[in-house]
Amino acid sequence: MSEDDKISIDHIDKILLSIVQKDALTSTEQLGSEAGLSGTAAKRRVNKLRKTGVITKDVSIINPESVGFEIYSLVFVNLERDRRDIVHSFKDAITQNPRIISAFYTTGEADFVLLVASKSLADYESFTQDFFWENTNIKNFKTMVVLDKVKCGFELPIL
């Protein structure tokens, strides 16, 4: 986004963003009340924030255990070579795999850091065989199993 494309966000927009990122289903009346606006004005502002791309998506966050995912793993992946086509191919594979919850293309000791959901350790092992071992462009990967999710969320501090 260039300087010309930046969207001006005022104090009221920040209040609305703080509210909807905690609960996107907050009623129009509640949004207006907390932001000092009418419900209609609050809804119009939130819709503008969606239309301009400030709000990129409204989602429901599901408790992973309730749908059988007991294990989270952080996986540090290094690719065999630093070539654009290999990086793009791996990014495509990541986005097409629903087991990979989050993925980051990084600097430092790993080319990518992935957050992977699994039903069990045996399920994770099966995932690694299919996803990593079969890919000749992967040099190596290192897994850290998450023992406790201390903080897990997507809320940005709106200042």
KOLLUM-671044 format. One record per atom (N, C-alpha, C): residue number from 0; residue in one letter; atom name; x negated, y negated, z. Coordinates in Angstrom, 3 decimals, always signed. Atoms other than C-alpha are relative to their C-alpha. Example, Ala and Ser with C-alpha at 12.3 -4.5 7.8 and 13.67 -1.06 7.14 Angstrom:
# residues 2
   pos   code   site       east      north         up
     0      a      N     -0.890     +1.190     +0.000
     0      a     CA    -12.300     +4.500     +7.800
     0      a      C     -0.900     -1.200     +0.000
     1      s      N     +0.820     +1.190     -0.060
     1      s     CA    -13.670     +1.060     +7.140
     1      s      C     +0.770     -1.090     +0.730
END
This chain:
# residues 159
   pos   code   site       east      north         up
     0      m      N     -0.842     +1.174     +0.000
     0      m     CA     +0.000     +0.000     +0.000
     0      m      C     -0.888     -1.240     +0.000
     1      s      N     +0.796     +1.211     +0.091
     1      s     CA     -1.495     -3.333     -1.054
     1      s      C     +0.564     -1.061     +0.942
     2      e      N     -0.451     +1.105     -0.839
     2      e     CA     -1.220     -6.581     +0.894
     2      e      C     +1.358     -0.526     -0.467
     3      d      N     -1.251     +0.512     +0.550
     3      d     CA     +1.592     -7.686     -1.438
     3      d      C     +1.173     +0.935     +0.282
     4      d      N     -1.055     -0.991     -0.219
     4      d     CA     +3.542     -4.470     -0.771
     4      d      C     +0.377     +0.162     +1.474
     5      k      N     -0.277     -0.184     -1.424
     5      k     CA     +3.434     -4.710     +3.034
     5      k      C     +1.356     -0.587     +0.356
     6      i      N     -1.332     +0.388     -0.417
     6      i     CA     +6.819     -4.976     +4.658
     6      i      C     -0.113     -0.752     +1.323
     7      s      N     +0.002     +0.795     -1.220
     7      s     CA     +7.386     -7.625     +7.289
     7      s      C     +0.934     +0.647     +1.023
     8      i      N     -0.780     -0.621     -1.069
     8      i     CA     +8.550     -6.043    +10.539
     8      i      C     +0.004     -0.966     +1.182
     9      d      N     -0.090     +0.941     -1.119
     9      d     CA     +9.827     -8.365    +13.224
     9      d      C     +0.270     +0.746     +1.312
    10      h      N     -0.192     -0.561     -1.339
    10      h     CA    +10.465     -7.830    +16.950
    10      h      C     +1.237     +0.903     +0.058
    11      i      N     -1.230     -0.795     -0.002
    11      i     CA    +14.012     -6.539    +16.366
    11      i      C     -0.216     +1.326     -0.729
    12      d      N     +0.308     -1.233     +0.729
    12      d     CA    +12.790     -4.026    +13.760
    12      d      C     -0.812     +0.949     +0.879
    13      k      N     +0.826     -0.839     -0.877
    13      k     CA    +10.210     -2.776    +16.271
    13      k      C     +0.850     +0.666     +1.072
    14      i      N     -0.909     -0.597     -0.992
    14      i     CA    +12.929     -2.247    +18.876
    14      i      C     +0.777     +1.147     -0.647
    15      l      N     -0.771     -1.032     +0.697
    15      l     CA    +15.015     -0.316    +16.350
    15      l      C     -0.864     +1.210     -0.334
    16      l      N     +0.908     -1.109     +0.310
    16      l     CA    +12.015     +1.772    +15.254
    16      l      C     -0.310     +0.823     +1.244
    17      s      N     +0.273     -0.716     -1.255
    17      s     CA    +11.226     +2.642    +18.878
    17      s      C     +1.170     +0.895     +0.379
    18      i      N     -1.199     -0.772     -0.352
    18      i     CA    +14.799     +3.816    +19.387
    18      i      C     +0.182     +1.190     -0.936
    19      v      N     -0.324     -1.085     +0.935
    19      v     CA    +15.268     +5.852    +16.197
    19      v      C     -1.079     +1.061     -0.076
    20      q      N     +1.002     -1.070     +0.037
    20      q     CA    +11.943     +7.648    +16.428
    20      q      C     +0.135     +0.915     +1.217
    21      k      N     -0.292     -0.879     -1.142
    21      k     CA    +13.031     +8.985    +19.825
    21      k      C     +1.235     +0.853     -0.283
    22      d      N     -1.236     -0.715     +0.316
    22      d     CA    +16.493     +9.947    +18.537
    22      d      C     +0.644     -0.644     -1.221
    23      a      N     -0.538     +0.538     +1.251
    23      a     CA    +17.517     +9.402    +14.916
    23      a      C     +1.527     +0.017     -0.021
    24      l      N     -1.460     -0.071     -0.049
    24      l     CA    +21.119    +10.195    +15.881
    24      l      C     +0.609     -1.014     +0.967
    25      t      N     -0.527     +1.047     -0.870
    25      t     CA    +21.452     +7.199    +18.210
    25      t      C     +1.122     -0.726     -0.734
    26      s      N     -1.158     +0.621     +0.647
    26      s     CA    +24.827     +5.646    +17.511
    26      s      C     -0.311     -1.430     -0.430
    27      t      N     +0.137     +1.363     +0.502
    27      t     CA    +25.109     +2.422    +15.576
    27      t      C     +0.275     -1.005     +1.111
    28      e      N     -0.349     +0.900     -1.099
    28      e     CA    +26.727     +0.785    +18.595
    28      e      C     -1.131     -0.086     +1.014
    29      q      N     +1.101     -0.026     -0.961
    29      q     CA    +23.886     +1.873    +20.896
    29      q      C     -1.219     -0.738     -0.558
    30      l      N     +1.105     +0.717     +0.644
    30      l     CA    +21.261     +0.629    +18.408
    30      l      C     +0.201     -1.503     +0.119
    31      g      N     -0.300     +1.432     -0.069
    31      g     CA    +22.969     -2.744    +18.239
    31      g      C     -0.112     -0.540     +1.405
    32      s      N     +0.028     +0.438     -1.395
    32      s     CA    +23.357     -2.980    +21.997
    32      s      C     -1.434     -0.160     +0.504
    33      e      N     +1.383     +0.049     -0.488
    33      e     CA    +19.689     -2.206    +22.697
    33      e      C     -0.852     -1.029     -0.731
    34      a      N     +0.782     +0.961     +0.782
    34      a     CA    +18.437     -4.527    +19.947
    34      a      C     +0.587     -1.408     +0.054
    35      g      N     -0.622     +1.319     -0.086
    35      g     CA    +20.784     -7.417    +20.772
    35      g      C     +0.682     -0.410     -1.294
    36      l      N     -0.672     +0.249     +1.279
    36      l     CA    +22.672     -7.108    +17.479
    36      l      C     +1.368     +0.659     +0.011
    37      s      N     -1.227     -0.769     +0.202
    37      s     CA    +26.059     -5.993    +16.285
    37      s      C     -0.417     +1.370     -0.541
    38      g      N     +0.292     -1.327     +0.537
    38      g     CA    +26.225     -2.324    +15.345
    38      g      C     -0.238     -0.035     -1.498
    39      t      N     +0.135     +0.108     +1.457
    39      t     CA    +26.659     -3.262    +11.692
    39      t      C     -1.347     -0.584     -0.393
    40      a      N     +1.292     +0.632     +0.307
    40      a     CA    +23.599     -5.524    +11.684
    40      a      C     -1.150     +0.962     +0.299
    41      a      N     +1.048     -0.969     -0.344
    41      a     CA    +21.509     -2.846    +13.416
    41      a      C     -0.080     +1.092     -1.061
    42      k      N     -0.024     -1.047     +1.031
    42      k     CA    +22.605     -0.212    +10.898
    42      k      C     -0.587     -0.513     -1.309
    43      r      N     +0.527     +0.593     +1.227
    43      r     CA    +21.824     -2.554     +7.991
    43      r      C     -1.529     -0.086     +0.071
    44      r      N     +1.462     +0.093     -0.154
    44      r     CA    +18.300     -3.128     +9.361
    44      r      C     -0.654     +1.377     -0.075
    45      v      N     +0.567     -1.354     +0.031
    45      v     CA    +17.654     +0.596     +9.908
    45      v      C     +0.043     +0.549     -1.423
    46      n      N     -0.088     -0.443     +1.394
    46      n     CA    +18.874     +1.354     +6.393
    46      n      C     -1.060     -0.670     -0.861
    47      k      N     +1.050     +0.707     +0.743
    47      k     CA    +16.485     -1.300     +5.030
    47      k      C     -1.370     +0.607     +0.321
    48      l      N     +1.272     -0.630     -0.381
    48      l     CA    +13.624     +0.296     +6.998
    48      l      C     -0.158     +1.353     -0.689
    49      r      N     +0.051     -1.265     +0.753
    49      r     CA    +14.500     +3.624     +5.356
    49      r      C     -0.269     -0.276     -1.478
    50      k      N     +0.112     +0.292     +1.434
    50      k     CA    +14.848     +2.129     +1.877
    50      k      C     -1.398     -0.490     -0.374
    51      t      N     +1.324     +0.562     +0.298
    51      t     CA    +11.504     +0.309     +2.077
    51      t      C     -1.139     +0.960     +0.361
    52      g      N     +1.027     -0.996     -0.293
    52      g     CA     +9.667     +3.426     +3.300
    52      g      C     -0.668     -0.138     +1.351
    53      v      N     +0.539     +0.083     -1.358
    53      v     CA     +8.933     +2.283     +6.850
    53      v      C     +0.405     +1.264     +0.760
    54      i      N     -0.481     -1.288     -0.512
    54      i     CA    +11.082     +5.202     +8.016
    54      i      C     -0.045     +0.950     -1.188
    55      t      N     +0.179     -0.894     +1.144
    55      t     CA    +10.032     +8.079     +5.790
    55      t      C     +0.901     +1.227     +0.043
    56      k      N     -0.797     -1.216     -0.086
    56      k     CA    +12.198    +10.900     +7.117
    56      k      C     +0.686     +0.050     +1.358
    57      d      N     -0.720     -0.283     -1.245
    57      d     CA    +14.811    +11.764     +9.737
    57      d      C     +0.067     +1.516     +0.133
    58      v      N     +0.071     -1.450     -0.159
    58      v     CA    +14.329    +15.263    +11.142
    58      v      C     +0.540     +0.432     +1.357
    59      s      N     -0.307     -0.613     -1.284
    59      s     CA    +15.446    +17.590    +13.898
    59      s      C     -1.201     +0.845     +0.387
    60      i      N     +1.143     -0.766     -0.479
    60      i     CA    +12.625    +19.032    +15.976
    60      i      C     +0.540     +1.220     +0.738
    61      i      N     -0.524     -1.263     -0.513
    61      i     CA    +13.302    +22.683    +16.759
    61      i      C     -0.987     +0.611     +0.990
    62      n      N     +0.815     -0.718     -0.975
    62      n     CA    +12.027    +24.545    +19.797
    62      n      C     -0.510     +1.267     -0.681
    63      p      N     +0.525     -1.140     +0.760
    63      p     CA     +9.658    +27.078    +18.131
    63      p      C     +0.326     +1.358     +0.630
    64      e      N     -0.277     -1.273     -0.660
    64      e     CA    +10.268    +29.773    +20.752
    64      e      C     +1.423     +0.480     -0.289
    65      s      N     -1.395     -0.384     +0.232
    65      s     CA    +14.017    +29.692    +20.033
    65      s      C     +0.186     +0.697     -1.350
    66      v      N     -0.071     -0.679     +1.296
    66      v     CA    +13.311    +30.904    +16.477
    66      v      C     -1.149     +0.988     -0.178
    67      g      N     +0.952     -1.102     +0.015
    67      g     CA    +10.622    +33.404    +17.421
    67      g      C     -1.468     -0.345     -0.162
    68      f      N     +1.418     +0.360     +0.137
    68      f     CA     +7.380    +31.426    +17.077
    68      f      C     -0.599     -0.254     +1.375
    69      e      N     +0.570     +0.041     -1.345
    69      e     CA     +5.418    +32.091    +20.256
    69      e      C     -1.424     -0.547     +0.034
    70      i      N     +1.431     +0.337     +0.045
    70      i     CA     +1.875    +31.233    +19.113
    70      i      C     -0.239     -1.192     -0.928
    71      y      N     +0.525     +1.082     +0.836
    71      y     CA     +0.371    +27.986    +17.851
    71      y      C     -1.501     +0.200     -0.092
    72      s      N     +1.452     -0.080     +0.181
    72      s     CA     -3.133    +28.046    +16.406
    72      s      C     -0.486     -1.240     -0.730
    73      l      N     +0.708     +1.035     +0.737
    73      l     CA     -5.448    +25.230    +15.388
    73      l      C     -1.078     +0.715     -0.791
    74      v      N     +0.943     -0.703     +0.873
    74      v     CA     -7.487    +26.396    +12.429
    74      v      C     -0.860     -1.029     -0.719
    75      f      N     +0.971     +0.874     +0.642
    75      f     CA    -10.632    +24.638    +11.218
    75      f      C     -0.518     +0.734     -1.233
    76      v      N     +0.305     -0.668     +1.264
    76      v     CA    -11.258    +25.440     +7.547
    76      v      C     -1.082     -0.767     -0.752
    77      n      N     +1.009     +0.567     +0.892
    77      n     CA    -14.327    +24.847     +5.396
    77      n      C     +0.127     +0.665     -1.355
    78      l      N     -0.080     -0.511     +1.357
    78      l     CA    -14.123    +25.191     +1.643
    78      l      C     -1.396     +0.352     -0.509
    79      e      N     +1.259     -0.470     +0.576
    79      e     CA    -16.823    +26.894     -0.385
    79      e      C     -0.768     -1.130     -0.686
    80      r      N     +0.629     +1.095     +0.746
    80      r     CA    -17.493    +23.845     -2.563
    80      r      C     +0.822     -1.265     +0.155
    81      d      N     -0.687     +1.284     -0.023
    81      d     CA    -16.658    +20.149     -2.525
    81      d      C     +0.307     -0.425     -1.427
    82      r      N     -0.442     +0.372     +1.346
    82      r     CA    -14.845    +19.915     -5.837
    82      r      C     +1.454     -0.431     +0.072
    83      r      N     -1.349     +0.560     -0.007
    83      r     CA    -11.720    +17.924     -6.516
    83      r      C     +1.056     +1.064     -0.275
    84      d      N     -1.006     -1.006     +0.351
    84      d     CA     -9.879    +20.854     -8.141
    84      d      C     +0.211     +1.002     +1.135
    85      i      N     -0.113     -0.942     -1.117
    85      i     CA    -10.631    +23.146     -5.174
    85      i      C     +0.772     -0.640     +1.152
    86      v      N     -0.705     +0.720     -1.074
    86      v     CA     -9.472    +20.530     -2.646
    86      v      C     +1.479     -0.108     -0.338
    87      h      N     -1.410     +0.138     +0.387
    87      h     CA     -6.262    +19.873     -4.590
    87      h      C     +0.723     +1.342     +0.011
    88      s      N     -0.595     -1.332     -0.012
    88      s     CA     -5.605    +23.586     -5.001
    88      s      C     +0.303     +0.440     +1.434
    89      f      N     -0.219     -0.378     -1.403
    89      f     CA     -6.010    +24.144     -1.254
    89      f      C     +1.117     -0.839     +0.614
    90      k      N     -1.090     +0.850     -0.494
    90      k     CA     -3.760    +21.170     -0.466
    90      k      C     +1.346     +0.534     -0.478
    91      d      N     -1.236     -0.573     +0.535
    91      d     CA     -1.104    +22.696     -2.728
    91      d      C     +0.397     +1.269     +0.752
    92      a      N     -0.271     -1.239     -0.730
    92      a     CA     -1.411    +26.067     -0.983
    92      a      C     +0.528     -0.307     +1.407
    93      i      N     -0.443     +0.402     -1.340
    93      i     CA     -1.013    +24.339     +2.398
    93      i      C     +1.454     -0.461     -0.044
    94      t      N     -1.358     +0.570     +0.036
    94      t     CA     +2.105    +22.411     +1.381
    94      t      C     +1.046     +1.050     -0.357
    95      q      N     -0.947     -1.039     +0.386
    95      q     CA     +3.705    +25.569     -0.037
    95      q      C     +0.187     +1.065     +1.079
    96      n      N     -0.084     -1.029     -1.027
    96      n     CA     +3.162    +27.628     +3.119
    96      n      C     +0.767     -0.522     +1.211
    97      p      N     -0.814     +0.516     -1.102
    97      p     CA     +5.928    +27.111     +5.699
    97      p      C     -0.570     +0.279     +1.387
    98      r      N     +0.600     -0.320     -1.300
    98      r     CA     +3.831    +28.646     +8.496
    98      r      C     -0.955     -1.098     +0.469
    99      i      N     +0.914     +1.092     -0.347
    99      i     CA     +1.472    +25.651     +8.374
    99      i      C     +0.855     -1.222     +0.311
   100      i      N     -0.870     +1.075     -0.464
   100      i     CA     +3.255    +23.011    +10.426
   100      i      C     -0.584     -1.367     -0.318
   101      s      N     +0.702     +1.255     +0.272
   101      s     CA     +0.684    +20.237    +10.058
   101      s      C     -1.352     +0.327     -0.592
   102      a      N     +1.312     -0.201     +0.607
   102      a     CA     -2.478    +19.860     +8.027
   102      a      C     -0.663     -1.351     -0.206
   103      f      N     +0.770     +1.230     +0.131
   103      f     CA     -5.204    +17.250     +7.932
   103      f      C     -1.270     +0.276     -0.798
   104      y      N     +1.249     -0.014     +0.767
   104      y     CA     -7.976    +16.729     +5.376
   104      y      C     -0.937     -0.907     +0.766
   105      t      N     +0.805     +0.715     -0.991
   105      t     CA    -10.857    +15.635     +7.603
   105      t      C     -1.455     -0.177     -0.412
   106      t      N     +1.452     +0.113     +0.071
   106      t     CA    -14.436    +14.493     +7.867
   106      t      C     -0.572     +0.782     +1.174
   107      g      N     +0.615     -0.684     -1.133
   107      g     CA    -16.936    +16.135    +10.183
   107      g      C     -0.244     +1.468     -0.268
   108      e      N     +0.387     -1.403     +0.080
   108      e     CA    -17.399    +19.814    +10.861
   108      e      C     +0.969     +0.876     -0.784
   109      a      N     -0.978     -0.792     +0.765
   109      a     CA    -14.233    +21.018     +9.090
   109      a      C     +0.551     -0.844     -1.135
   110      d      N     -0.632     +0.700     +1.117
   110      d     CA    -12.776    +20.136     +5.722
   110      d      C     +1.484     -0.228     +0.270
   111      f      N     -1.420     +0.086     -0.329
   111      f     CA     -9.239    +20.787     +6.975
   111      f      C     +0.219     +0.499     +1.424
   112      v      N     -0.474     -0.501     -1.283
   112      v     CA     -7.545    +21.210    +10.347
   112      v      C     +1.486     +0.280     -0.173
   113      l      N     -1.377     -0.445     +0.190
   113      l     CA     -4.290    +23.164    +10.305
   113      l      C     +0.628     +0.373     +1.337
   114      l      N     -0.769     -0.499     -1.130
   114      l     CA     -1.599    +23.792    +12.903
   114      l      C     +0.926     +1.067     -0.561
   115      v      N     -0.712     -1.151     +0.549
   115      v     CA     -0.128    +27.240    +12.277
   115      v      C     +0.901     +0.603     +1.074
   116      a      N     -0.950     -0.655     -0.905
   116      a     CA     +2.960    +28.806    +13.893
   116      a      C     +0.047     +1.490     -0.320
   117      s      N     -0.052     -1.452     +0.173
   117      s     CA     +3.043    +32.567    +14.464
   117      s      C     +0.927     +0.612     +1.043
   118      k      N     -0.895     -0.700     -0.915
   118      k     CA     +5.391    +35.046    +16.078
   118      k      C     -0.783     +0.780     +1.061
   119      s      N     +0.848     -0.771     -0.913
   119      s     CA     +2.526    +36.989    +17.703
   119      s      C     -1.436     -0.083     -0.511
   120      l      N     +1.389     -0.029     +0.468
   120      l     CA     -1.229    +37.468    +17.486
   120      l      C     -0.136     +0.907     -1.227
   121      a      N     +0.032     -0.895     +1.165
   121      a     CA     -0.672    +40.380    +15.083
   121      a      C     +0.561     -0.721     -1.226
   122      d      N     -0.572     +0.781     +1.086
   122      d     CA     +1.495    +38.077    +12.959
   122      d      C     -1.015     -1.031     -0.510
   123      y      N     +1.030     +0.961     +0.412
   123      y     CA     -1.282    +35.457    +12.972
   123      y      C     -1.104     +0.709     -0.789
   124      e      N     +1.037     -0.749     +0.719
   124      e     CA     -3.823    +38.090    +11.926
   124      e      C     +0.453     +0.313     -1.428
   125      s      N     -0.540     -0.283     +1.330
   125      s     CA     -1.588    +39.070     +9.012
   125      s      C     -0.019     -1.269     -0.865
   126      f      N     +0.049     +1.280     +0.711
   126      f     CA     -1.301    +35.384     +8.037
   126      f      C     -1.416     -0.299     -0.474
   127      t      N     +1.388     +0.309     +0.392
   127      t     CA     -5.103    +34.979     +8.034
   127      t      C     -0.449     +0.886     -1.151
   128      q      N     +0.385     -0.900     +1.089
   128      q     CA     -5.542    +38.030     +5.823
   128      q      C     +0.592     -0.462     -1.327
   129      d      N     -0.664     +0.436     +1.235
   129      d     CA     -3.029    +36.731     +3.287
   129      d      C     -0.473     -1.375     -0.454
   130      f      N     +0.245     +1.386     +0.384
   130      f     CA     -3.857    +33.036     +3.378
   130      f      C     -1.486     -0.332     -0.139
   131      f      N     +1.417     +0.362     +0.019
   131      f     CA     -7.590    +32.843     +4.116
   131      f      C     -0.876     +1.026     -0.711
   132      w      N     +0.897     -1.018     +0.536
   132      w     CA     -9.213    +36.155     +3.228
   132      w      C     +0.162     +0.188     -1.498
   133      e      N     -0.254     -0.178     +1.433
   133      e     CA     -7.591    +36.266     -0.199
   133      e      C     -0.447     -1.198     -0.839
   134      n      N     +0.379     +1.212     +0.721
   134      n     CA     -8.799    +32.756     -1.108
   134      n      C     -1.524     -0.098     -0.091
   135      t      N     +1.460     +0.002     +0.190
   135      t     CA    -12.323    +32.855     -2.584
   135      t      C     -0.607     -1.398     +0.141
   136      n      N     +0.514     +1.366     -0.173
   136      n     CA    -12.618    +29.055     -2.217
   136      n      C     -0.206     -0.387     +1.459
   137      i      N     +0.198     +0.278     -1.424
   137      i     CA    -12.658    +29.287     +1.576
   137      i      C     -1.329     +0.604     +0.439
   138      k      N     +1.316     -0.431     -0.487
   138      k     CA    -16.152    +29.456     +3.025
   138      k      C     +0.152     +0.692     +1.351
   139      n      N     -0.247     -0.586     -1.311
   139      n     CA    -15.039    +30.074     +6.598
   139      n      C     +1.154     -0.729     +0.683
   140      f      N     -1.023     +0.643     -0.828
   140      f     CA    -12.356    +29.320     +9.162
   140      f      C     -0.200     +0.429     +1.439
   141      k      N     +0.135     -0.260     -1.431
   141      k     CA    -12.310    +29.134    +12.935
   141      k      C     +1.338     -0.304     +0.655
   142      t      N     -1.315     +0.118     -0.627
   142      t     CA     -9.211    +29.616    +15.067
   142      t      C     -0.132     -0.292     +1.487
   143      m      N     -0.164     +0.251     -1.433
   143      m     CA     -8.343    +28.159    +18.440
   143      m      C     +1.487     +0.189     +0.304
   144      v      N     -1.384     -0.253     -0.371
   144      v     CA     -5.152    +29.566    +19.971
   144      v      C     +0.389     -0.998     +1.087
   145      v      N     -0.493     +0.993     -0.955
   145      v     CA     -3.114    +26.953    +21.845
   145      v      C     +0.563     +0.727     +1.216
   146      l      N     -0.484     -0.601     -1.237
   146      l     CA     -2.580    +27.952    +25.477
   146      l      C     +1.211     -0.749     +0.557
   147      d      N     -1.080     +0.812     -0.539
   147      d     CA     -0.291    +25.062    +26.423
   147      d      C     +0.154     -1.253     -0.849
   148      k      N     -0.278     +1.227     +0.742
   148      k     CA     +1.357    +22.302    +24.412
   148      k      C     +0.191     -1.123     +1.025
   149      v      N     -0.034     +1.045     -1.009
   149      v     CA     +0.539    +19.392    +26.714
   149      v      C     +0.812     -1.196     -0.491
   150      k      N     -0.781     +1.095     +0.613
   150      k     CA     +1.923    +16.721    +24.368
   150      k      C     +0.154     +0.339     -1.470
   151      c      N     -0.288     -0.369     +1.369
   151      c     CA     +3.580    +17.426    +21.075
   151      c      C     +1.126     -0.889     -0.500
   152      g      N     -1.038     +0.890     +0.491
   152      g     CA     +5.453    +14.784    +19.154
   152      g      C     -0.471     -0.819     -1.180
   153      f      N     +0.289     +0.822     +1.163
   153      f     CA     +5.563    +12.254    +16.393
   153      f      C     +0.217     -1.483     +0.263
   154      e      N     -0.301     +1.401     -0.317
   154      e     CA     +6.405     +9.014    +18.207
   154      e      C     -1.262     -0.844     -0.059
   155      l      N     +1.088     +0.968     +0.066
   155      l     CA     +4.125     +6.117    +17.306
   155      l      C     +0.242     -1.092     +1.028
   156      p      N     -0.200     +1.136     -0.921
   156      p     CA     +3.510     +3.369    +19.850
   156      p      C     +0.301     -1.247     -0.833
   157      i      N     -0.402     +1.183     +0.759
   157      i     CA     +5.410     +0.446    +18.358
   157      i      C     -0.333     -1.212     +0.865
   158      l      N     +0.476     +1.156     -0.771
   158      l     CA     +3.604     -2.667    +19.558
   158      l      C     +0.530     -1.292     -0.555
END
